[in-house]
Amino acid sequence: MTYVVTQNCCNEASCIAVCPVDCIHPGPGEPGYRTTEMLYIDPVACIDCGACADACPVEAISPDESLEGLDLRYLEINAGYYAGAAGTGTQCESAADRDPTERSDGRLLGRVAVVEQASPLRVAVVGSGPAASYAAEELLANRDVDVEVTMLERLPFAGGLVRYGVAPDHSKTKLVERGYARTLGRPGMTAYLGVEVGRDLTLDELADHHHAVIVATGADRDRQLGIPGESLAGVHGAREFVAWYNGHPDLAEARFDLSSDRAVVIGNGNVALDVARILVSDIDDLRRTDIADHALDALAASAIRDVVVIGRRGPAAAACTVPELLGLSALDGVDVLVDDRCGDAEEADSVGPEVAYKVQLLREYAAARPQHDRRLTLRFHAAPQEILGAESVDGVRLAAPDGSTDDLAAGLVLRSIGYRGTPFADLPFDAQTGTVANIGGRVHSPESDAPVPGRYVAGWIKRGPTGVIGTNKLCAQETVAALLEDYAAGALAEPVGSASEFADVISQRRPQALSAADWVAVDRYERSLGRKQKRPRVKLLDPGPALAKRQ
């Protein structure tokens, strides 16, 4: 028997750290780790110990004998990575190939020194999503330095990307939040939810009470297409749609026209497949998820039966991952089709195993015959030229590589070509990349080309919207290593205000701020509502009912 990594791999690499025979790759420090779609277990080297399955935070690892249905495909996906799928050769990187500054669990070596302390290192972390939580955990788990962490979240709910970005039908992926909850409960952690830096206090005021500040606020804007008609009613960014159906308070009142029979999604990455899948999913399947109730009601009344996902290039360049593409075949009552009017001109055997398997899946979809009244079509070699319509969208004009155009009717267009960050209060911003200007997590001033003392970033606001959830762990570790190196070197100024004085500031400026204990109460309340409806949770838009019940 061997263990197998399946669809909801988060790439956090906790499994690699416990594997006694180094059979899971690629890992932190190995070529390809930052870009790999998922991790893979070598079926030949695996000794069937099960340590990886026990350590996996999202239950993505299973013994081969327990796999059923769609998950059986992961036997060949894992084996293909090592056997050299489509003739590409072995992809496994040995431990000797790792960056010598990293351990197998991704923690950076040789960067942290023991520091003699009269008082704890105090660090503020802005945000509560994966990058923020990994940064806080890395700080609080450090045995060489006594650390206190203050986490500030703009919303009265914790979780960030996991709560508001992961699709509702990916419930196992959301299991990673259990680790974040443990971090919130660690000694030395203080959390303030419903507090916004820039509104309730300045960044300098925050820094006055801490040695350092790590900003981990993510990427909160959609990239633009830059084509005519993009401002028409009925054209939205995928981020808006995702936040709406995930119950983000800022988008709860958003409206999406679901009255036509076709929607077009521009872009073919994982987010594009998420929104397309939600639009055509059986409503009874969605009722078993934590999708927002207002979205559930709107989708139940939706007339959309046909979703076309547009890609500018061919199948081998599809931006989605193999697990997301494979997952489409699990949609009940939905035909997954491929429209590639230029033909599959790309040679799958000239690329790596992940791309080769992706092309293989697309060929399988292309060979399928339509059987249902709901369709999800993946269209390739189609470049959007214009959004058509007078006041609201009527369709999209697409151009083929030969210059010919085709008008595709649609009543809803979702733009899914990537996210970008927005400027954060008083930090230098790189408008081209949509990130805070930084080097390895240290905020850098473009004018002086010098680090800004005590200012750090992690996650998408640091590196852009790349990687999966677990990628943020290595990103946060890099940032924390830089911060601790600066602390050991005496480069961080002592706070002028104490923790109790900071608590007073929050109490005065934002008396309704919630604590970690308040969040635990909200989380339990949402889950209790979910159990009554046989759902993971029922998301609140206002924490009031949960807190009132606790009282």
N, C-alpha and C positions, 0 to 999 in steps of 0.2 A: 504493500500500500504506500502511496505517496500523498503528500498534501498539495493542494492546488489553490492558487490565488484566483478569485472570481471578480465579478463586475464592480463591486463597490470598494475596490482598493483605494485607499486614501493617500498612499505613497508616504506615509508618515515614517516608515522604516523602523517602527518598534519591533517588528518581526525579525528584522536583520540582527538587531542587537542581541536577541536571545538564541539565535540559531547556532547550535554547537558545531556545525560542519560547513558553515559559510555557503549554503546552497541557494540563497535568495539574492537576486540581482536585478538591475544594477542598484547599488547602494550609494549613500553619500560618499563623495570622494572618488567614485568611479565615473569614467566617461559615460555620458548619457543619462545620469541620474536626474539632472534638472529638467530634462526634456522627455523622459520616458513617460508613456501613458499610464503604466502600472508596474508593479513589481512581479517577478516571475520566479517560481520554484523549480529548480532542476530536478526532474523526476528520477534521474539516475543517482544523484548525490544525496537526495532526501533519505533520512534514516527513520522516518515515521515516528519522531519523538513527540510531535504535537505542540512543541513549545511556541512555535510561531502562531498557531491558532489561538492559544491561550493569551498571547500578547496582543493580538490584532484588536484595535479599538473599535472596528466597524464590522466584525464578524465576516470578513471577506475571505477567510482561509478555511477550507474544508478538506477532509480526507476524500480521496477519489471515489471510494466505495459509497459515499453518501450523496454524491452528486446526482441530480435529476434534471430532466428537461433541458432547458437552455444552458444551464450551468455545465452540462457535459461538454459543451464546446470549449470550455476553458482547459480541458485536458490537452487538446491539440494546440491551444494558444500558448500555454506554458511550455509544452514540449517543443513547439516550433521555435521559440525564442532561443533555445539551446541547440537544437538540431540544425538551425540555419534554414528557416522557412524560405521557400522559393529559391533555394540555392544560394542564399546570401552568406552562409558560413556562420559559425558559432558567434553569438553575441555576448556570451558571458565574460565579465571582467573579473579577474582574480583579485584577491585581497591585496596582492602585491602591486596592483595597478592603481590603488587608491591614492588620493592626495595624502601625503604623509602628515599633513596638519589636521586630518580628520580621523576620528575613530569610526568603527563600523556603524555606530548608532548616530553618527552625524555630528557629535559634539566636537568642537574645534580644540585641538591640542596646543599646548605651549603658549596660551594666550592669557591665562588667568593666574595671577600671583596671590599668595596669601597676604592679606593686608592687616596691619595692626590698627584696630578701630577703637575709638573712644565711644562712638555711637554708630548705629546701623547706617549703611548706605541706603538712602531713600530715593526711590525711582518712581516717577509717575508714568503710567502707561495710558495713552489716550486711544480708546477703542476697546471692544470686548469680543471681537471676532477671533478667528484662528491665529493670525499673526500676533495679536495682542495677548491672547491666552498663552501661546507658546513662549512668548517673551517673558511673561510673568512667571511661568513655570520654570523656565531656565534660570531666572534670577533667584526664585525662592528655593529651588532645589540645590543651589550651589552650596557646597560644604566649606568653601574657603573664605567666604565673605558673608557677614551678617547683613541681611537685606530686608527692607520693608518696601512693599509695593502698594501704590495707590492707583487703582484703575478707575478711569472716568469714561462713561458712555453717554452719548448725547440722548439716546432713547431710554425709556424706562424699562427696556427689555434687553437682556444680554444675549450674545450669540453671533451678532453680525452676519457674516456670509453664510454660516451654517443655518441660522434661523430664516434669513431672508433671501438667500441665493440658491440653496440646494433645492432641487425639484421636490414637490411633496410626495411623489411616488418613489423617491429614493430614501426610504426610511432608514435603511441600514447605514447609509452614508452619514446620517445625522447622529448615529451612535457615538461619534467622536466627541460630541458635546459632553459626554459623561466625564471625560478627562478634564474638560474645561471647568466643569462644576467642582471637581476635586481641587483644582487650582484656586477657585474662588473661596474655598473653605480652608485653605492653608493658613497656618499661623504666619503673621506678618503681612497678610493681605487685607486691604481695606478697599471697598468698592463704593462708588457713587454713581448711580444710574439716574439719567434724566438731567445730567449736567453737561453743558456744552462749553468747551474752551472757545473763546471768541465772543460768546454771548454772556455767559455768567461770570467769567473771569478771563483775564488775558493770559497769554502764554507766559509772559514774564512773571505774573503773579503766581502761576503754577510753579514755575522754576524757582521762585523765591523760597518755596517750602520743600524743595527736593534737590538732590545733587544733580539729577538728570531727568530728562523727559524723553520718552519714546513715543512717537506718533505712529499709530497703526490704524488709520482710518479707512483704508481701502481705496477703491476707485468707484466713484459715485456718479459718473456721467457716461452717456453713450457716445461713441464716435459717430461723426456725421458722414453721410455719403457724398455730400457736395454736388447733388444733381438737382435739376429743376423739379419742382413739385414736392420737395421733401417736407415743406411746411403745411401741406394740405391736411385737413381733418381726416383722421383715420390712419395717419402715419405715426408710428410710435417707436421709441427705442425698446429693444427687448428687455433692457434693465427695468423699465417702467412696468412692463407686463409681468415680469418675474416678481418684482416687489409687490405688485397688486395681488397676484394670486397667492403669494406667501404671507399676506397680512401685514405688510409694512405700514405703520401708521401714516407716513407721509403720502402714501398712494392709495389709501383706503377709499377715497372718494373719486378715484380716476374712473373714466368710462371708456370702454372699448366697443366699437361697433361690431357685433357678432351676428348681424342680421343677413349678411350675404352668404353664399354657399362656398366661397373660396377666400382663403387668406394666403398671403405670400410672405415668406420669411427670407430676408436677404442676408446671406451668410450661412455657412454650414459647419460651424463649430459646435461644441457641446451645448452651449446656451441655446443656439438655434434649434437643435434637436429637442431640447427640453420644451421650449415654447410650442414647437410644432406638435410634439407628443401630447402635451396638455390640451391643445385645441381639438384633437381628434379622439382623445381617450374616452372610453365608456364612462358615463357619469357615475355609474354605480361603483366602478373601480376607484374613481376619485373620492367618493364618499368615505372610503376606508383610509384616507390619508389625512394629513394635517393641513390640507389646503384651506385657505381662508373661506369662511362661510359666504361672504359676499361674492367671491369669485365662483364658488360652487353653484350658487343660485344663478349667476349670469351664464355660466357654461351649460347649465341644465337647459336653459332656454336658447342656447346658441343654434344658429342655422348652418354653421360651417361644417361641411362634410369633406372638403378638399383643401389640403394644405400643400403648397409647393415651396420647397426649400431650395434657394438659388445659390449656386456656386459659380464664381467667375472662371475658375479653371477646371481641370478634369478630375476624375475620381481619385487618382493617386495624391492629389493636393487637398483633398477634403480635410478640413481642420478638426473634425470630430475625432474622438478616440474610438478604438475598436469596441470597448465595452458599451459605450453609448450607442454605437451603430448596431451592434448585435442586439442590444436591448429593444430595438424597434420591432423585432420579430415577435416579441411577447405581447404586442398590442392586440387585444381581442377585437375582432370584427373590423380590422383596418388592413387594407392592402398597402404594403410598402413597395413602391415602384421606383424605377430609375429611368430618367429621361436624359440621355446623352446623345444629342443629335450629331456630334462630331465623331461618335464612336469612342471606344476605349483605346485611344492611341498610345497610352502610356504602357510601358513594360513593367509589370509588377515585379519581375524577377531582378530588376536593376536597382531595387530599393531595399530598405531594411524589412525585417519580418513584420513589424507593426503595420507598415504601409501595405505590404504584400497581403496580409490577412484582411486589411480593410478593403482592398480592391477585390479580393475573393468574395467577401460578403456582398459587395455591391453587384458583382456579377450574378450572385445567387438571387438577389432582389430583382435584377433586370430580367431574369429568366422566369420570374413568377407571373402567373396569370391573374388578372383582377377577378375577385370573387365577392367583394363587399361594396356597400354604398359609401363607405368612408375610405379616403385615400390620403396617403402621405407620399408625395413624390419628391425624390431628390433629383434636381435638374442641374446639369453641369454645362460648362462652356457657355454660360449666359451672363453677360455683364449688364447690370441695370443702367439705363441711359436717362430715364425720366420717369417720374411718378405722374400718372395721367389723372386728369380730373379738373373740374372747375373750382368748386369750393371744398369738396371732399374727394377722397381717392376713388377712382374707377378702375385703375389697373396699373400695370408696370410695363414699360417698354424695355425689351431686352435685346442685346446685340450679340450675335454669334461672332466667332473669330474671323469669319469671312466678310464681316461688315453688314450682313443682312440683319434686319430687326424683326421682332415679333412682339405683338401687344398681348399681354396676359391679363385678363379681367380679374379684378379682386376688389373686395370692399374693405379689407384690412391689410395693412403692410407693417410688418415688424422688422426693424433694422437691427441686425445682430452681427455687427462687424467689429466688436470689441468695446471695452470700457476704457475710461481714462479718469485719472484723479483730478481734483480741483485744488486750487491754492489753499494752503492751510495758514492760519493766522501767523503772520510775522516770520514765516520760513521761506527761503528762496525757492522758487518754483521753476521747473523746466517745462515750458509750455509745449515743446516739441514732443517730449515723452509723456507728458501728463503726470509727472512724478515730482516729489520734492528733491531738489538737487542734493545728491549725496554720493559718497564713496564708501562702499562696504557697510552702509548703515549710518555712518557719520554724516550729518548734514554739513554741506560745504557751501561756502559763499562763492558765487561765480565771479564776483568782483575781486576778491582777494585770493581766491583759490585756496582758502584755508578753512579748516573745520570750524564750525560754530560750536563753541564749548558747551557741553551739556545737552546738546540737541541731537536726537537720533530718530531714525525711521525704520519701520519693518513692514513687510507685506507688500500689497500692491501699490501703496503710495510710495514705496521705496523702489520697486523693480518693475512696476507695470503689471497688468493683469495676466500673468503667466503661471503655468503649473496648476496642480490640483491642491486640495486642502493641505495635505501633508507637506507640500513644498514649502509652505510657510514656516514649518518647524525648523528646517535648515536655515532659512532666511532669518528667522528670529534669533537663532543661535549665533549666527554671524554678527548680528547687531549687538547682542548682549556681550559677546566676546570682545568687541571693540569698546563697548562701554566699560567693562571691567578692566580692560587694559588701560584705559584712560584714568580710571579711578586709582589703579595701582601706581600710575605714574604721577599722581597728584594733580591731574589736569582738570578735575571737577571742583567747582567752588562749593564751599559749605553752605547749606541752606541758612537763610536769615530768619526763617520762621519755622516753628515746630509743627509736629503732626497735629497736636491739639489746636494750635492756632489755625491750621489749615481747615480742620473740622469746623471751627467757628466761622471761617469765611464761607464755607459751603452752606452752613446752617443759615447764615444771614442772607446770602445771595439766592440760594435755592432750597428753601426749607422743605419743599416737597420731594427732594432727592431721595432715592431708594438705596437701601444698603444691600449687601450680599444676602443677608437673612431675608429681606423683603423679596428679593428675586427668588430665593428658594420657595417661599410661600406662593409666589405667582406661578412658578414652574409646577409645583405640586397641584395647584388648583387647575391649571390647564390640563394636566395629565388626568386628573380625576374626572373632569368633564369628558375627556377623550375616552376613558374606560367605559363610561355610560353609553357612549355612541360607538364603541368598538373601533376607536381611532387612536393614533398615537397621542394626540393632544388636540384640544380646541384652542386656537390662538385668540388671545384677547387683543383688542386695539387700545384698551385702557386698563391698567392694572388695578383700578379701583375695586372692582368686585372681589378680586382675590384677597386684597388687603383688608377689605371690610369683613369678609368671612373669617379671616384669621382673628380679628378683634372680637 
